[in-house]
Amino acid sequence: MYNSQDKFFELVGLGTENNKWDYKRDIHISPNIAFANMLKDILAFSNSGGGWLVLGVDDNSGIVGVDKKIDPTSLGEKIISVLGEQIIFDLNYYSIHDEGEKVVGLLYVHDSDKVMVSPINLFNEKGKAIISEYTIYFRRNASSIKANIDDINMLIHKVSLIGKYNLKTEDIQFLKDKKSECFMFKEEDEFYRGEFQFTVSKFADKLNTIYRFHQSRYTKYEIGILLGFEISAIDDYFEGRRFPKIEHLLRAVEIFELPHDYFFQTTMGMEMPFIKNPLITYIILDKTDRKVDLYEYGFGSAFNVIISDLARNFSYFKKWLYSDRGEYKPNERDFDSLISQNVRIYETYEKYLLDLNDFQYNKFKQHLKIQYYKEIEKTPDESEKFLNEKIKTRLIYSDTEFVCKFISELIKNIRISESKLHIEYNFIFEVQNRIIRYRDYDRQNMKVAFCNQETFDEFIGNEK
């Protein structure tokens, strides 16, 4: 039996976890963070052919028993409330005698005939995503993690073989879109960290970028001839099936006037990584309390964390700024279904302005829109899906002056404590302290200067 007491002892007796089962001391429907961690495993198993959560067992395969049984119906309802659809599972508990009576269990997640994802973000107490919206999770290396390209290819193959699945075409398209997103977001993370590993596929990507920038003048065939490719193998170079020679790289650098290390650096389009830009690097260092801590943390990793956190927080600020009053006030159902965007926006902004009347509230928002108009104007619309990722992408293709201004205007301070980055933002500081500040931007030195400051009460009094 796939979900019996004998199966429980069989899995425990193996003494180690793998991609088909995971040991858990216990599982919980609440609090929400505990449920989110369990749901991540359930999603991963459903996308990976099915598998077991072995309950009442610690990481060393020791039987410790569960504290409390979970009602399968309640678990099913909770999953539906978050995903909008059900994942098929079986949950059974058993009483065993192992140094006294203990309750253990097996939660078997069936293989799904479609790709299962969460339509919302589920965060931990520090605001970091446990589950990211519309992200595919898979079992790999005995863990539930985001699917990579190989995993997605396996899912495409699996779904394409399920003839009974009515939405087969749509599901395959969803996977192909995710495959493209996986490439893009991975490439952007490498860009911000400044990391690069030369491979034949990376060469092909850069070669195709050169073609896109010069296709009004050259065909792929002509570029291949210019670089000295064998005529019969030109397509192989462009499609990542053949490794280039050094002379090919040197010719490309010379003919197309590329940076000398273009083929050995991560790039987005023709853009070089921020970490290689001395002006952007200067701005980040200028905002950091102890510069040496940034290098000990790892400057490339720090860059990625800083830009990602900045994009995420500015996306929330922008959404709140253009929302109606009370739109993001969470109720009990919001917490139950883990719609944390409402919670985060309310806790960061709304709750600090509760005593303002509508006129004062809108006046404050209007002031903020004016103060941050350039950042608002040059980033995607607040209604865009994946707004934070799109802000990151927009920054990559923005000119250096705007990127420097964006960072300088928005970030108040960066510090590292206990190996963790802590970033304070001017816009959050102004809302939570109800401060009206006016600023000038010094283009020569790339610094924001606050030329005047007053409390909101003083501001309203002066308006009268």
Buried (B, 14 or more C-beta within 10 A) or exposed (E): EEBEBEBBBEBBEEEEBEBBBBBBBBBBBEEBBBBBBBBBBBBBBBBBBBBBBBBBBEEEBEBBBBEEEBEBEEBBEBBEEBBEEEBEBEBBBBEBEEEEEBBBBBBBBBBBBBBBBBEBBBBEEEBEBBBBBBBBBBBBEEBBEBBBEEBBBBBBEBBBEBEEBEEBEEBBEBBEEBBEBBEEBEBBBBBBBBBBEEEBEBBBBBBBBBBEEBEEEBEBEEBBEBBEBEEEEBEBBBEBEBEBEEEBBBBBBEBBEBEEEBBEBBBBEBBBBBBBBEEBBEBBEBBBEEEEBBEEBEBBBBBBBBBBBBBBBBBBBBBBBBBEEEEBBBEEEBBBBBBBBBBBBBBBBBEBBEEBEEEBBEBBBEBBEEBBEEBBEBBBEBEBEBBBBBBBBBBBEBEBEBBBBBBBBBBBEBBBEEEEBEBEBBBBEBBBEBBBBEBEBEEEEBBBEEEEEBEBEEBBEEEE
